[in-house]
């Protein structure tokens, strides 16, 4: 049987493995939620960094059809897309780092 502990807010007996109290909803393990949010930001940042690399390294007419700029065939459009994806990746990395450092 799982070990139980009282909730700090309502006193309801809660499993030691629970993330929130089922009675009042208090977050019992805020670090786990913070790590999940940080990991999500990092995954999106990695996706956009890879997208930027694809735009920089792929010739104009050889992009996958699902990527914006596929039909245009202009090198300028690809550079613009690459820069915007790279900037978005950096911003997401910074937000993920900041979320990981917050103590609230």
Secondary structure, 3 states (H helix, E strand, C coil): CCCEEECCCCCCEEECCCCECCCCCCECCHHHHHHHHHHHHHHHHHHHHHHHHHHHHCCHHHCCCCCCCCCCCCHHHHHHHHHHHHHHHHHHHHHHHHHHHCCC
